[in-house]
Amino acid sequence: MQRVVSGQTLDVLNPTQQTALIERVRLIGIEAPDFKQEPWGTAAKNRLEQMISQTANQPIVLKPVFLEPDVQEKDSTGRWLAYVWYNGVLINEQLVKEGYVLAAPRLPNTKYDARLARAQEYARLMGYGIWNPDQPMRSTPAEFRRQNP
C-alpha cells in the first residue's frame, strides 16, 4: 500500500513487476462523496486511510491489502478495479456500512452487490455518516459533480 487518494481510490505498489510500479486502484461497488462535498468527501478519505493504517502517535503507515478483482480488470481511465480486503474485512463494504460512501452497483462487476446493498440499508437505518438526519448528504457524488462543474 502506498497512499489513499480518495474515499474510493488507492495508489498501491505492485511488486509483481520487475521494477515495482505504483498502480491506481478504484474500489468496486462504491461511490465516495466528492472532496468539495464537505464534510463527507474528506471524511471518506480519512476513514479509508484509518482502516488500512496503523497510527499510534506516529506517522501514518499503510499496511498491505489484498485486492480481489471481479469481471472487469480496469475502468475506462485505466485504473485497476478491485474489492479491497484488510485483516479479513471487505473494506468496500465497511465504508458503506459506516455511512462514508454509497453503494454503487456497476455491471459487470456484481460479485458483492447484495452485501453492499445490505450494508447501505443498515447505514441508512442507523443514520450513520451521510445518512445522518441532522446533516444528510443531499445529492449523490455524480449529481454534485453535474451541478458543480
MODELLER restraints for C-alpha pairs under 7 A, 6 or more apart:
rsr = mdl.restraints
at = mdl.atoms
rsr.add(forms.Gaussian(group=physical.xy_distance, feature=features.Distance(at['CA:1:A'], at['CA:11:A']), mean=6.90, stdev=0.5))
rsr.add(forms.Gaussian(group=physical.xy_distance, feature=features.Distance(at['CA:1:A'], at['CA:12:A']), mean=4.54, stdev=0.5))
rsr.add(forms.Gaussian(group=physical.xy_distance, feature=features.Distance(at['CA:1:A'], at['CA:13:A']), mean=5.75, stdev=0.5))
rsr.add(forms.Gaussian(group=physical.xy_distance, feature=features.Distance(at['CA:1:A'], at['CA:62:A']), mean=5.75, stdev=0.5))
rsr.add(forms.Gaussian(group=physical.xy_distance, feature=features.Distance(at['CA:1:A'], at['CA:63:A']), mean=5.85, stdev=0.5))
rsr.add(forms.Gaussian(group=physical.xy_distance, feature=features.Distance(at['CA:1:A'], at['CA:64:A']), mean=5.17, stdev=0.5))
rsr.add(forms.Gaussian(group=physical.xy_distance, feature=features.Distance(at['CA:1:A'], at['CA:65:A']), mean=6.62, stdev=0.5))
rsr.add(forms.Gaussian(group=physical.xy_distance, feature=features.Distance(at['CA:2:A'], at['CA:11:A']), mean=5.64, stdev=0.5))
rsr.add(forms.Gaussian(group=physical.xy_distance, feature=features.Distance(at['CA:2:A'], at['CA:12:A']), mean=4.96, stdev=0.5))
rsr.add(forms.Gaussian(group=physical.xy_distance, feature=features.Distance(at['CA:2:A'], at['CA:13:A']), mean=6.04, stdev=0.5))
rsr.add(forms.Gaussian(group=physical.xy_distance, feature=features.Distance(at['CA:2:A'], at['CA:62:A']), mean=6.55, stdev=0.5))
rsr.add(forms.Gaussian(group=physical.xy_distance, feature=features.Distance(at['CA:3:A'], at['CA:10:A']), mean=5.91, stdev=0.5))
rsr.add(forms.Gaussian(group=physical.xy_distance, feature=features.Distance(at['CA:3:A'], at['CA:11:A']), mean=5.16, stdev=0.5))
rsr.add(forms.Gaussian(group=physical.xy_distance, feature=features.Distance(at['CA:3:A'], at['CA:12:A']), mean=6.79, stdev=0.5))
rsr.add(forms.Gaussian(group=physical.xy_distance, feature=features.Distance(at['CA:4:A'], at['CA:10:A']), mean=4.59, stdev=0.5))
rsr.add(forms.Gaussian(group=physical.xy_distance, feature=features.Distance(at['CA:4:A'], at['CA:11:A']), mean=6.28, stdev=0.5))
rsr.add(forms.Gaussian(group=physical.xy_distance, feature=features.Distance(at['CA:4:A'], at['CA:45:A']), mean=6.86, stdev=0.5))
rsr.add(forms.Gaussian(group=physical.xy_distance, feature=features.Distance(at['CA:4:A'], at['CA:49:A']), mean=5.93, stdev=0.5))
rsr.add(forms.Gaussian(group=physical.xy_distance, feature=features.Distance(at['CA:5:A'], at['CA:11:A']), mean=6.75, stdev=0.5))
rsr.add(forms.Gaussian(group=physical.xy_distance, feature=features.Distance(at['CA:6:A'], at['CA:45:A']), mean=4.65, stdev=0.5))
rsr.add(forms.Gaussian(group=physical.xy_distance, feature=features.Distance(at['CA:7:A'], at['CA:32:A']), mean=5.24, stdev=0.5))
rsr.add(forms.Gaussian(group=physical.xy_distance, feature=features.Distance(at['CA:7:A'], at['CA:41:A']), mean=6.93, stdev=0.5))
rsr.add(forms.Gaussian(group=physical.xy_distance, feature=features.Distance(at['CA:7:A'], at['CA:44:A']), mean=4.51, stdev=0.5))
rsr.add(forms.Gaussian(group=physical.xy_distance, feature=features.Distance(at['CA:7:A'], at['CA:45:A']), mean=3.93, stdev=0.5))
rsr.add(forms.Gaussian(group=physical.xy_distance, feature=features.Distance(at['CA:7:A'], at['CA:48:A']), mean=6.02, stdev=0.5))
rsr.add(forms.Gaussian(group=physical.xy_distance, feature=features.Distance(at['CA:8:A'], at['CA:26:A']), mean=5.81, stdev=0.5))
rsr.add(forms.Gaussian(group=physical.xy_distance, feature=features.Distance(at['CA:8:A'], at['CA:27:A']), mean=5.29, stdev=0.5))
rsr.add(forms.Gaussian(group=physical.xy_distance, feature=features.Distance(at['CA:8:A'], at['CA:30:A']), mean=6.92, stdev=0.5))
rsr.add(forms.Gaussian(group=physical.xy_distance, feature=features.Distance(at['CA:8:A'], at['CA:31:A']), mean=6.55, stdev=0.5))
rsr.add(forms.Gaussian(group=physical.xy_distance, feature=features.Distance(at['CA:8:A'], at['CA:32:A']), mean=5.64, stdev=0.5))
rsr.add(forms.Gaussian(group=physical.xy_distance, feature=features.Distance(at['CA:9:A'], at['CA:24:A']), mean=6.99, stdev=0.5))
rsr.add(forms.Gaussian(group=physical.xy_distance, feature=features.Distance(at['CA:9:A'], at['CA:25:A']), mean=5.58, stdev=0.5))
rsr.add(forms.Gaussian(group=physical.xy_distance, feature=features.Distance(at['CA:9:A'], at['CA:26:A']), mean=4.57, stdev=0.5))
rsr.add(forms.Gaussian(group=physical.xy_distance, feature=features.Distance(at['CA:9:A'], at['CA:27:A']), mean=6.13, stdev=0.5))
rsr.add(forms.Gaussian(group=physical.xy_distance, feature=features.Distance(at['CA:10:A'], at['CA:24:A']), mean=5.79, stdev=0.5))
rsr.add(forms.Gaussian(group=physical.xy_distance, feature=features.Distance(at['CA:10:A'], at['CA:25:A']), mean=5.15, stdev=0.5))
rsr.add(forms.Gaussian(group=physical.xy_distance, feature=features.Distance(at['CA:10:A'], at['CA:26:A']), mean=6.60, stdev=0.5))
rsr.add(forms.Gaussian(group=physical.xy_distance, feature=features.Distance(at['CA:11:A'], at['CA:22:A']), mean=6.15, stdev=0.5))
rsr.add(forms.Gaussian(group=physical.xy_distance, feature=features.Distance(at['CA:11:A'], at['CA:23:A']), mean=5.48, stdev=0.5))
rsr.add(forms.Gaussian(group=physical.xy_distance, feature=features.Distance(at['CA:11:A'], at['CA:24:A']), mean=4.46, stdev=0.5))
rsr.add(forms.Gaussian(group=physical.xy_distance, feature=features.Distance(at['CA:11:A'], at['CA:25:A']), mean=6.08, stdev=0.5))
rsr.add(forms.Gaussian(group=physical.xy_distance, feature=features.Distance(at['CA:12:A'], at['CA:22:A']), mean=5.39, stdev=0.5))
rsr.add(forms.Gaussian(group=physical.xy_distance, feature=features.Distance(at['CA:12:A'], at['CA:23:A']), mean=5.27, stdev=0.5))
rsr.add(forms.Gaussian(group=physical.xy_distance, feature=features.Distance(at['CA:12:A'], at['CA:24:A']), mean=6.37, stdev=0.5))
rsr.add(forms.Gaussian(group=physical.xy_distance, feature=features.Distance(at['CA:13:A'], at['CA:20:A']), mean=6.43, stdev=0.5))
rsr.add(forms.Gaussian(group=physical.xy_distance, feature=features.Distance(at['CA:13:A'], at['CA:21:A']), mean=5.69, stdev=0.5))
rsr.add(forms.Gaussian(group=physical.xy_distance, feature=features.Distance(at['CA:13:A'], at['CA:22:A']), mean=4.53, stdev=0.5))
rsr.add(forms.Gaussian(group=physical.xy_distance, feature=features.Distance(at['CA:13:A'], at['CA:23:A']), mean=6.25, stdev=0.5))
rsr.add(forms.Gaussian(group=physical.xy_distance, feature=features.Distance(at['CA:14:A'], at['CA:20:A']), mean=5.49, stdev=0.5))
rsr.add(forms.Gaussian(group=physical.xy_distance, feature=features.Distance(at['CA:14:A'], at['CA:21:A']), mean=5.25, stdev=0.5))
rsr.add(forms.Gaussian(group=physical.xy_distance, feature=features.Distance(at['CA:14:A'], at['CA:22:A']), mean=6.02, stdev=0.5))
rsr.add(forms.Gaussian(group=physical.xy_distance, feature=features.Distance(at['CA:14:A'], at['CA:23:A']), mean=6.48, stdev=0.5))
rsr.add(forms.Gaussian(group=physical.xy_distance, feature=features.Distance(at['CA:15:A'], at['CA:21:A']), mean=6.98, stdev=0.5))
rsr.add(forms.Gaussian(group=physical.xy_distance, feature=features.Distance(at['CA:24:A'], at['CA:79:A']), mean=5.24, stdev=0.5))
rsr.add(forms.Gaussian(group=physical.xy_distance, feature=features.Distance(at['CA:24:A'], at['CA:80:A']), mean=6.19, stdev=0.5))
rsr.add(forms.Gaussian(group=physical.xy_distance, feature=features.Distance(at['CA:25:A'], at['CA:79:A']), mean=5.39, stdev=0.5))
rsr.add(forms.Gaussian(group=physical.xy_distance, feature=features.Distance(at['CA:25:A'], at['CA:80:A']), mean=4.57, stdev=0.5))
rsr.add(forms.Gaussian(group=physical.xy_distance, feature=features.Distance(at['CA:25:A'], at['CA:81:A']), mean=5.71, stdev=0.5))
rsr.add(forms.Gaussian(group=physical.xy_distance, feature=features.Distance(at['CA:25:A'], at['CA:82:A']), mean=6.74, stdev=0.5))
rsr.add(forms.Gaussian(group=physical.xy_distance, feature=features.Distance(at['CA:26:A'], at['CA:79:A']), mean=6.17, stdev=0.5))
rsr.add(forms.Gaussian(group=physical.xy_distance, feature=features.Distance(at['CA:26:A'], at['CA:80:A']), mean=6.03, stdev=0.5))
rsr.add(forms.Gaussian(group=physical.xy_distance, feature=features.Distance(at['CA:26:A'], at['CA:81:A']), mean=5.01, stdev=0.5))
rsr.add(forms.Gaussian(group=physical.xy_distance, feature=features.Distance(at['CA:26:A'], at['CA:82:A']), mean=6.43, stdev=0.5))
rsr.add(forms.Gaussian(group=physical.xy_distance, feature=features.Distance(at['CA:27:A'], at['CA:81:A']), mean=5.96, stdev=0.5))
rsr.add(forms.Gaussian(group=physical.xy_distance, feature=features.Distance(at['CA:27:A'], at['CA:82:A']), mean=5.26, stdev=0.5))
rsr.add(forms.Gaussian(group=physical.xy_distance, feature=features.Distance(at['CA:27:A'], at['CA:83:A']), mean=5.70, stdev=0.5))
rsr.add(forms.Gaussian(group=physical.xy_distance, feature=features.Distance(at['CA:27:A'], at['CA:84:A']), mean=6.75, stdev=0.5))
rsr.add(forms.Gaussian(group=physical.xy_distance, feature=features.Distance(at['CA:27:A'], at['CA:92:A']), mean=6.42, stdev=0.5))
rsr.add(forms.Gaussian(group=physical.xy_distance, feature=features.Distance(at['CA:28:A'], at['CA:81:A']), mean=5.82, stdev=0.5))
rsr.add(forms.Gaussian(group=physical.xy_distance, feature=features.Distance(at['CA:28:A'], at['CA:82:A']), mean=5.40, stdev=0.5))
rsr.add(forms.Gaussian(group=physical.xy_distance, feature=features.Distance(at['CA:28:A'], at['CA:83:A']), mean=5.64, stdev=0.5))
rsr.add(forms.Gaussian(group=physical.xy_distance, feature=features.Distance(at['CA:29:A'], at['CA:103:A']), mean=5.80, stdev=0.5))
rsr.add(forms.Gaussian(group=physical.xy_distance, feature=features.Distance(at['CA:29:A'], at['CA:104:A']), mean=4.84, stdev=0.5))
rsr.add(forms.Gaussian(group=physical.xy_distance, feature=features.Distance(at['CA:29:A'], at['CA:105:A']), mean=4.98, stdev=0.5))
rsr.add(forms.Gaussian(group=physical.xy_distance, feature=features.Distance(at['CA:29:A'], at['CA:106:A']), mean=6.50, stdev=0.5))
rsr.add(forms.Gaussian(group=physical.xy_distance, feature=features.Distance(at['CA:29:A'], at['CA:113:A']), mean=6.82, stdev=0.5))
rsr.add(forms.Gaussian(group=physical.xy_distance, feature=features.Distance(at['CA:30:A'], at['CA:92:A']), mean=6.65, stdev=0.5))
rsr.add(forms.Gaussian(group=physical.xy_distance, feature=features.Distance(at['CA:30:A'], at['CA:101:A']), mean=6.36, stdev=0.5))
rsr.add(forms.Gaussian(group=physical.xy_distance, feature=features.Distance(at['CA:30:A'], at['CA:102:A']), mean=5.50, stdev=0.5))
rsr.add(forms.Gaussian(group=physical.xy_distance, feature=features.Distance(at['CA:30:A'], at['CA:103:A']), mean=4.55, stdev=0.5))
rsr.add(forms.Gaussian(group=physical.xy_distance, feature=features.Distance(at['CA:30:A'], at['CA:104:A']), mean=4.66, stdev=0.5))
rsr.add(forms.Gaussian(group=physical.xy_distance, feature=features.Distance(at['CA:31:A'], at['CA:101:A']), mean=5.70, stdev=0.5))
rsr.add(forms.Gaussian(group=physical.xy_distance, feature=features.Distance(at['CA:31:A'], at['CA:102:A']), mean=5.16, stdev=0.5))
rsr.add(forms.Gaussian(group=physical.xy_distance, feature=features.Distance(at['CA:31:A'], at['CA:103:A']), mean=6.38, stdev=0.5))
rsr.add(forms.Gaussian(group=physical.xy_distance, feature=features.Distance(at['CA:31:A'], at['CA:104:A']), mean=5.77, stdev=0.5))
rsr.add(forms.Gaussian(group=physical.xy_distance, feature=features.Distance(at['CA:32:A'], at['CA:41:A']), mean=6.68, stdev=0.5))
rsr.add(forms.Gaussian(group=physical.xy_distance, feature=features.Distance(at['CA:32:A'], at['CA:44:A']), mean=6.65, stdev=0.5))
rsr.add(forms.Gaussian(group=physical.xy_distance, feature=features.Distance(at['CA:32:A'], at['CA:101:A']), mean=4.55, stdev=0.5))
rsr.add(forms.Gaussian(group=physical.xy_distance, feature=features.Distance(at['CA:32:A'], at['CA:102:A']), mean=6.35, stdev=0.5))
rsr.add(forms.Gaussian(group=physical.xy_distance, feature=features.Distance(at['CA:32:A'], at['CA:141:A']), mean=6.82, stdev=0.5))
rsr.add(forms.Gaussian(group=physical.xy_distance, feature=features.Distance(at['CA:33:A'], at['CA:40:A']), mean=5.92, stdev=0.5))
rsr.add(forms.Gaussian(group=physical.xy_distance, feature=features.Distance(at['CA:33:A'], at['CA:41:A']), mean=4.55, stdev=0.5))
rsr.add(forms.Gaussian(group=physical.xy_distance, feature=features.Distance(at['CA:33:A'], at['CA:101:A']), mean=6.52, stdev=0.5))
rsr.add(forms.Gaussian(group=physical.xy_distance, feature=features.Distance(at['CA:33:A'], at['CA:141:A']), mean=4.97, stdev=0.5))
rsr.add(forms.Gaussian(group=physical.xy_distance, feature=features.Distance(at['CA:34:A'], at['CA:41:A']), mean=5.05, stdev=0.5))
rsr.add(forms.Gaussian(group=physical.xy_distance, feature=features.Distance(at['CA:34:A'], at['CA:141:A']), mean=5.60, stdev=0.5))
rsr.add(forms.Gaussian(group=physical.xy_distance, feature=features.Distance(at['CA:35:A'], at['CA:41:A']), mean=4.20, stdev=0.5))
rsr.add(forms.Gaussian(group=physical.xy_distance, feature=features.Distance(at['CA:35:A'], at['CA:42:A']), mean=5.82, stdev=0.5))
rsr.add(forms.Gaussian(group=physical.xy_distance, feature=features.Distance(at['CA:40:A'], at['CA:100:A']), mean=6.91, stdev=0.5))
rsr.add(forms.Gaussian(group=physical.xy_distance, feature=features.Distance(at['CA:40:A'], at['CA:130:A']), mean=6.81, stdev=0.5))
rsr.add(forms.Gaussian(group=physical.xy_distance, feature=features.Distance(at['CA:44:A'], at['CA:100:A']), mean=5.02, stdev=0.5))
rsr.add(forms.Gaussian(group=physical.xy_distance, feature=features.Distance(at['CA:44:A'], at['CA:101:A']), mean=6.67, stdev=0.5))
rsr.add(forms.Gaussian(group=physical.xy_distance, feature=features.Distance(at['CA:52:A'], at['CA:62:A']), mean=5.82, stdev=0.5))
rsr.add(forms.Gaussian(group=physical.xy_distance, feature=features.Distance(at['CA:52:A'], at['CA:63:A']), mean=5.77, stdev=0.5))
rsr.add(forms.Gaussian(group=physical.xy_distance, feature=features.Distance(at['CA:52:A'], at['CA:86:A']), mean=6.69, stdev=0.5))
rsr.add(forms.Gaussian(group=physical.xy_distance, feature=features.Distance(at['CA:53:A'], at['CA:60:A']), mean=6.32, stdev=0.5))
rsr.add(forms.Gaussian(group=physical.xy_distance, feature=features.Distance(at['CA:53:A'], at['CA:61:A']), mean=5.38, stdev=0.5))
rsr.add(forms.Gaussian(group=physical.xy_distance, feature=features.Distance(at['CA:53:A'], at['CA:62:A']), mean=4.23, stdev=0.5))
rsr.add(forms.Gaussian(group=physical.xy_distance, feature=features.Distance(at['CA:53:A'], at['CA:63:A']), mean=5.52, stdev=0.5))
rsr.add(forms.Gaussian(group=physical.xy_distance, feature=features.Distance(at['CA:54:A'], at['CA:60:A']), mean=6.39, stdev=0.5))
rsr.add(forms.Gaussian(group=physical.xy_distance, feature=features.Distance(at['CA:54:A'], at['CA:61:A']), mean=5.62, stdev=0.5))
rsr.add(forms.Gaussian(group=physical.xy_distance, feature=features.Distance(at['CA:54:A'], at['CA:62:A']), mean=6.62, stdev=0.5))
rsr.add(forms.Gaussian(group=physical.xy_distance, feature=features.Distance(at['CA:55:A'], at['CA:61:A']), mean=6.73, stdev=0.5))
rsr.add(forms.Gaussian(group=physical.xy_distance, feature=features.Distance(at['CA:65:A'], at['CA:84:A']), mean=6.56, stdev=0.5))
rsr.add(forms.Gaussian(group=physical.xy_distance, feature=features.Distance(at['CA:65:A'], at['CA:85:A']), mean=5.83, stdev=0.5))
rsr.add(forms.Gaussian(group=physical.xy_distance, feature=features.Distance(at['CA:65:A'], at['CA:86:A']), mean=5.17, stdev=0.5))
rsr.add(forms.Gaussian(group=physical.xy_distance, feature=features.Distance(at['CA:66:A'], at['CA:84:A']), mean=5.82, stdev=0.5))
rsr.add(forms.Gaussian(group=physical.xy_distance, feature=features.Distance(at['CA:66:A'], at['CA:85:A']), mean=5.01, stdev=0.5))
rsr.add(forms.Gaussian(group=physical.xy_distance, feature=features.Distance(at['CA:66:A'], at['CA:86:A']), mean=6.41, stdev=0.5))
rsr.add(forms.Gaussian(group=physical.xy_distance, feature=features.Distance(at['CA:67:A'], at['CA:82:A']), mean=5.54, stdev=0.5))
rsr.add(forms.Gaussian(group=physical.xy_distance, feature=features.Distance(at['CA:67:A'], at['CA:83:A']), mean=5.73, stdev=0.5))
rsr.add(forms.Gaussian(group=physical.xy_distance, feature=features.Distance(at['CA:67:A'], at['CA:84:A']), mean=4.85, stdev=0.5))
rsr.add(forms.Gaussian(group=physical.xy_distance, feature=features.Distance(at['CA:67:A'], at['CA:85:A']), mean=6.37, stdev=0.5))
rsr.add(forms.Gaussian(group=physical.xy_distance, feature=features.Distance(at['CA:68:A'], at['CA:82:A']), mean=5.20, stdev=0.5))
rsr.add(forms.Gaussian(group=physical.xy_distance, feature=features.Distance(at['CA:68:A'], at['CA:83:A']), mean=4.93, stdev=0.5))
rsr.add(forms.Gaussian(group=physical.xy_distance, feature=features.Distance(at['CA:68:A'], at['CA:84:A']), mean=6.34, stdev=0.5))
rsr.add(forms.Gaussian(group=physical.xy_distance, feature=features.Distance(at['CA:69:A'], at['CA:81:A']), mean=6.34, stdev=0.5))
rsr.add(forms.Gaussian(group=physical.xy_distance, feature=features.Distance(at['CA:69:A'], at['CA:82:A']), mean=4.59, stdev=0.5))
rsr.add(forms.Gaussian(group=physical.xy_distance, feature=features.Distance(at['CA:69:A'], at['CA:83:A']), mean=6.28, stdev=0.5))
rsr.add(forms.Gaussian(group=physical.xy_distance, feature=features.Distance(at['CA:70:A'], at['CA:82:A']), mean=6.74, stdev=0.5))
rsr.add(forms.Gaussian(group=physical.xy_distance, feature=features.Distance(at['CA:70:A'], at['CA:109:A']), mean=5.50, stdev=0.5))
rsr.add(forms.Gaussian(group=physical.xy_distance, feature=features.Distance(at['CA:70:A'], at['CA:111:A']), mean=6.79, stdev=0.5))
rsr.add(forms.Gaussian(group=physical.xy_distance, feature=features.Distance(at['CA:71:A'], at['CA:108:A']), mean=6.18, stdev=0.5))
rsr.add(forms.Gaussian(group=physical.xy_distance, feature=features.Distance(at['CA:71:A'], at['CA:109:A']), mean=5.51, stdev=0.5))
rsr.add(forms.Gaussian(group=physical.xy_distance, feature=features.Distance(at['CA:72:A'], at['CA:108:A']), mean=6.86, stdev=0.5))
rsr.add(forms.Gaussian(group=physical.xy_distance, feature=features.Distance(at['CA:72:A'], at['CA:109:A']), mean=6.45, stdev=0.5))
rsr.add(forms.Gaussian(group=physical.xy_distance, feature=features.Distance(at['CA:73:A'], at['CA:80:A']), mean=5.83, stdev=0.5))
rsr.add(forms.Gaussian(group=physical.xy_distance, feature=features.Distance(at['CA:73:A'], at['CA:81:A']), mean=5.60, stdev=0.5))
rsr.add(forms.Gaussian(group=physical.xy_distance, feature=features.Distance(at['CA:74:A'], at['CA:80:A']), mean=4.38, stdev=0.5))
rsr.add(forms.Gaussian(group=physical.xy_distance, feature=features.Distance(at['CA:74:A'], at['CA:81:A']), mean=5.29, stdev=0.5))
rsr.add(forms.Gaussian(group=physical.xy_distance, feature=features.Distance(at['CA:75:A'], at['CA:81:A']), mean=6.62, stdev=0.5))
rsr.add(forms.Gaussian(group=physical.xy_distance, feature=features.Distance(at['CA:83:A'], at['CA:90:A']), mean=7.00, stdev=0.5))
rsr.add(forms.Gaussian(group=physical.xy_distance, feature=features.Distance(at['CA:83:A'], at['CA:92:A']), mean=6.36, stdev=0.5))
rsr.add(forms.Gaussian(group=physical.xy_distance, feature=features.Distance(at['CA:84:A'], at['CA:90:A']), mean=5.96, stdev=0.5))
rsr.add(forms.Gaussian(group=physical.xy_distance, feature=features.Distance(at['CA:84:A'], at['CA:91:A']), mean=5.51, stdev=0.5))
rsr.add(forms.Gaussian(group=physical.xy_distance, feature=features.Distance(at['CA:84:A'], at['CA:92:A']), mean=6.39, stdev=0.5))
rsr.add(forms.Gaussian(group=physical.xy_distance, feature=features.Distance(at['CA:85:A'], at['CA:91:A']), mean=5.67, stdev=0.5))
rsr.add(forms.Gaussian(group=physical.xy_distance, feature=features.Distance(at['CA:93:A'], at['CA:115:A']), mean=6.96, stdev=0.5))
rsr.add(forms.Gaussian(group=physical.xy_distance, feature=features.Distance(at['CA:93:A'], at['CA:116:A']), mean=5.38, stdev=0.5))
rsr.add(forms.Gaussian(group=physical.xy_distance, feature=features.Distance(at['CA:93:A'], at['CA:119:A']), mean=6.40, stdev=0.5))
rsr.add(forms.Gaussian(group=physical.xy_distance, feature=features.Distance(at['CA:95:A'], at['CA:101:A']), mean=5.89, stdev=0.5))
rsr.add(forms.Gaussian(group=physical.xy_distance, feature=features.Distance(at['CA:96:A'], at['CA:102:A']), mean=5.78, stdev=0.5))
rsr.add(forms.Gaussian(group=physical.xy_distance, feature=features.Distance(at['CA:96:A'], at['CA:103:A']), mean=6.22, stdev=0.5))
rsr.add(forms.Gaussian(group=physical.xy_distance, feature=features.Distance(at['CA:96:A'], at['CA:116:A']), mean=6.76, stdev=0.5))
rsr.add(forms.Gaussian(group=physical.xy_distance, feature=features.Distance(at['CA:96:A'], at['CA:119:A']), mean=5.83, stdev=0.5))
rsr.add(forms.Gaussian(group=physical.xy_distance, feature=features.Distance(at['CA:96:A'], at['CA:120:A']), mean=5.51, stdev=0.5))
rsr.add(forms.Gaussian(group=physical.xy_distance, feature=features.Distance(at['CA:97:A'], at['CA:119:A']), mean=4.39, stdev=0.5))
rsr.add(forms.Gaussian(group=physical.xy_distance, feature=features.Distance(at['CA:97:A'], at['CA:120:A']), mean=5.60, stdev=0.5))
rsr.add(forms.Gaussian(group=physical.xy_distance, feature=features.Distance(at['CA:97:A'], at['CA:122:A']), mean=6.35, stdev=0.5))
rsr.add(forms.Gaussian(group=physical.xy_distance, feature=features.Distance(at['CA:97:A'], at['CA:123:A']), mean=5.10, stdev=0.5))
rsr.add(forms.Gaussian(group=physical.xy_distance, feature=features.Distance(at['CA:98:A'], at['CA:123:A']), mean=5.89, stdev=0.5))
rsr.add(forms.Gaussian(group=physical.xy_distance, feature=features.Distance(at['CA:98:A'], at['CA:128:A']), mean=5.97, stdev=0.5))
rsr.add(forms.Gaussian(group=physical.xy_distance, feature=features.Distance(at['CA:98:A'], at['CA:129:A']), mean=6.59, stdev=0.5))
rsr.add(forms.Gaussian(group=physical.xy_distance, feature=features.Distance(at['CA:99:A'], at['CA:123:A']), mean=5.30, stdev=0.5))
rsr.add(forms.Gaussian(group=physical.xy_distance, feature=features.Distance(at['CA:99:A'], at['CA:128:A']), mean=4.91, stdev=0.5))
rsr.add(forms.Gaussian(group=physical.xy_distance, feature=features.Distance(at['CA:99:A'], at['CA:129:A']), mean=4.28, stdev=0.5))
rsr.add(forms.Gaussian(group=physical.xy_distance, feature=features.Distance(at['CA:99:A'], at['CA:130:A']), mean=5.43, stdev=0.5))
rsr.add(forms.Gaussian(group=physical.xy_distance, feature=features.Distance(at['CA:99:A'], at['CA:131:A']), mean=6.43, stdev=0.5))
rsr.add(forms.Gaussian(group=physical.xy_distance, feature=features.Distance(at['CA:100:A'], at['CA:129:A']), mean=5.61, stdev=0.5))
rsr.add(forms.Gaussian(group=physical.xy_distance, feature=features.Distance(at['CA:100:A'], at['CA:130:A']), mean=6.22, stdev=0.5))
rsr.add(forms.Gaussian(group=physical.xy_distance, feature=features.Distance(at['CA:102:A'], at['CA:120:A']), mean=6.86, stdev=0.5))
rsr.add(forms.Gaussian(group=physical.xy_distance, feature=features.Distance(at['CA:103:A'], at['CA:116:A']), mean=5.68, stdev=0.5))
rsr.add(forms.Gaussian(group=physical.xy_distance, feature=features.Distance(at['CA:103:A'], at['CA:117:A']), mean=6.18, stdev=0.5))
rsr.add(forms.Gaussian(group=physical.xy_distance, feature=features.Distance(at['CA:103:A'], at['CA:120:A']), mean=6.27, stdev=0.5))
rsr.add(forms.Gaussian(group=physical.xy_distance, feature=features.Distance(at['CA:105:A'], at['CA:113:A']), mean=6.05, stdev=0.5))
rsr.add(forms.Gaussian(group=physical.xy_distance, feature=features.Distance(at['CA:123:A'], at['CA:131:A']), mean=6.84, stdev=0.5))
rsr.add(forms.Gaussian(group=physical.xy_distance, feature=features.Distance(at['CA:124:A'], at['CA:131:A']), mean=5.26, stdev=0.5))
rsr.add(forms.Gaussian(group=physical.xy_distance, feature=features.Distance(at['CA:127:A'], at['CA:133:A']), mean=6.27, stdev=0.5))
rsr.add(forms.Gaussian(group=physical.xy_distance, feature=features.Distance(at['CA:130:A'], at['CA:136:A']), mean=5.18, stdev=0.5))
rsr.add(forms.Gaussian(group=physical.xy_distance, feature=features.Distance(at['CA:130:A'], at['CA:137:A']), mean=5.04, stdev=0.5))
rsr.add(forms.Gaussian(group=physical.xy_distance, feature=features.Distance(at['CA:131:A'], at['CA:137:A']), mean=6.80, stdev=0.5))
